Amino acid sequence: MSIQENYNNIKDQLPATVQLVAVSKTHPISAIQEVYELGQKVFGENKVQELTEKYPLLPKDIEWHLIGHLQTNKVKYIAEFIDTIQSVDSEKLLNEINKEAAKYNRKINVLLQIKIAEEETKFGFEIEEARNLFQKFVNGEFSNVEITGLMGMATFTEDENQVRKEFKILKDLFDDLNKTKPLQTLSMGMSDDFPIAIECGANSVRVGSAIFGRRDYSQS
Ligand SMILES: *Cc1c(COP(=O)(O)O)cnc(C)c1O
């Protein structure tokens, strides 16, 4: 199937209330441009270097999301233009984003990445850590960031019940924090599990290979 067919196919499956983040990592400018011309304005990349190479070559009204693990020393390279950092997984990183955003006199949207998968390798906060950090934000810390929601990745497994269980943990936390201060974005679901994520309450999905095709090399 062509990129256009893939894209339309995904769009057809998404309720109007669910945001699509088109994950373009490893794919060339030409492919991103093609999807952009189909009307897609929100794209996700997982590596700072790749993003900073692509950014100047693409239309300026693209809303860029960083979705991969971010090292504090690299925040400065994207602070001027990044719309949302979905992969905030430590207070140290949040502090750094806050500091760099202040230099540009702007606010950067962030999602707290929560560890919901069983796998040891996935980055993210434990539930209690996230609660504590969110409370600091509600109390007025981090004035140059806006915590707009939560992000999580389920375990890579065929076991649908396991995936549902993990998404539900994130949805429950989202609903709970939302009582303290309204949140906009619950980002969960990728090419293989986004329909389940939406059933479990996701209002933003990160879809790469189902739009752009398989990536040539494996991604962390
Ligand atoms: C690569 C990636 C995706 C997209 O994965 P696909 O399976 O290609 O849809 C989503 N979220 C994160 C954090 C990723 O790194």
The ligand as an SDF file (V2000), in Angstrom:
LIG
                    3D

 15 15  0  0  0  0  0  0  0  0999 V2000
    8.5210    4.4880   17.2380 C   0  0  0  0  0  0  0  0  0  0  0  0
    7.5590    4.9130   18.2700 C   0  0  0  0  0  0  0  0  0  0  0  0
    6.1840    4.9180   18.0080 C   0  0  0  0  0  0  0  0  0  0  0  0
    5.5760    4.4430   16.7060 C   0  0  0  0  0  0  0  0  0  0  0  0
    5.7380    3.0570   16.5500 O   0  0  0  0  0  0  0  0  0  0  0  0
    5.0290    2.2680   15.3560 P   0  0  0  0  0  0  0  0  0  0  0  0
    4.9530    0.8770   15.8580 O   0  0  0  0  0  0  0  0  0  0  0  0
    5.9360    2.4120   14.1800 O   0  0  0  0  0  0  0  0  0  0  0  0
    3.7130    2.8830   15.1280 O   0  0  0  0  0  0  0  0  0  0  0  0
    5.3340    5.3760   19.0140 C   0  0  0  0  0  0  0  0  0  0  0  0
    5.8080    5.7980   20.1980 N   0  0  0  0  0  0  0  0  0  0  0  0
    7.1230    5.8010   20.4820 C   0  0  0  0  0  0  0  0  0  0  0  0
    7.5600    6.2860   21.8120 C   0  0  0  0  0  0  0  0  0  0  0  0
    8.0420    5.3560   19.5370 C   0  0  0  0  0  0  0  0  0  0  0  0
    9.3450    5.3640   19.8250 O   0  0  0  0  0  0  0  0  0  0  0  0
  1  2  1  0
  2  3  1  0
  2 14  2  0
  3  4  1  0
  3 10  2  0
  4  5  1  0
  5  6  1  0
  6  7  2  0
  6  8  1  0
  6  9  1  0
 10 11  1  0
 11 12  2  0
 12 13  1  0
 12 14  1  0
 14 15  1  0
M  END
$$$$
